[in-house]
Amino acid sequence: MPPVASLPRLAPVSDCLFCRMVAGEIPADVVHETDRVLAFRDINPQAPTHVLVIPKEHHATAAALASADPGLLGEVVAGAHTVALQERLVSDGGTEPGYRLVTNTGPKAGQSVHHVHFHLLGGRRMEWPPG
């Protein structure tokens, strides 16, 4: 795989809600940010902690991101864990009390914004099956 610096950068999509948040055009309650990852509170939380974690580059799905830049996918997941630590959903080096990390692909799965995003959910017991 080529180094990150040599990977092509994807242009923001002008009608993408999350690209506009990354650009600062739409406000977000940001809880974590790196040069390639943004995490912000969901406006319709489904748990006491509900944070969306996204790559700043536009990729429609997790599979598209994994194909284009697997390293960035790893950064997004690592960013989610960093937020889980900040929110005290896990202890440093531990898994208790825990959190759920979910991504949806396609309309039947409930994907409503076509910019890959991971839902970090915690602060309550998560049931299975999820829905």
Buried (B, 14 or more C-beta within 10 A) or exposed (E): EEEEEEBEEBEBBEEBBBBBBBEEEEEBEEBBBEEBBBBBBBEEEEBEBBBBBBBBBBBBBBEBBBEBBEEBBEBBBEBBBBBBBEBEBBEEEEEEEEBBBBBBBEEEEEBEBBBBBBBBBBBEEEEEEEE
